[in-house]
């Protein structure tokens, strides 16, 4: 299976779900997805440093060869081509995408390399919870399902989700990005 192969290649990080769904031949993954692997540690050909770039808080549904559904968080819109380059073989025109991006102010509908990308502004919170809210999936809708089948339920709702905006080019969208200012976290006083 595709997701298991990605995991064996060390391209998953902080995995919370990885396994088959109740639909034969379809697996689900939740966790971070590596976009740029860390360098090998000095003197090692198997031990890597932490990843340099991640697609955060992903939820992915895949069959043996293709991503069926991909959801997650990009820190910057500029990272999307890195994702496409790394996972192009697993993407096709039927792949349903629903990404949050920290440095955009409005929803974007962009087609890149034959794949339609749905991008939404991200403020804070858990991407999974934001996605469920966006798709009007109640906790009761997921009750009794395995963690893998919850991703399947999310995909079923995402298939019919439409961003209410006109398509735009990636280059034009890059011109509307902004610098995200992160606040310093302060511990207990």
Secondary structure, DSSP 4 states (H G I P E B T S, - for coil): -HHHHHHHTT-EEEEEEEEE-SSTT-EEEEEEEEEEPPPBPTT-SSPBPPPSEEEEEEEEEE-SSSEEEEEEEES-GGGHHHHHHHHGGG--TT-EEEEEETT-SS-EEEEETTEEEEEEE--SS-HHHHHHHHTT--HHHHTT--HHHHHHHHHHHHTT---SS-B--HHHHHTT-----PPPP----
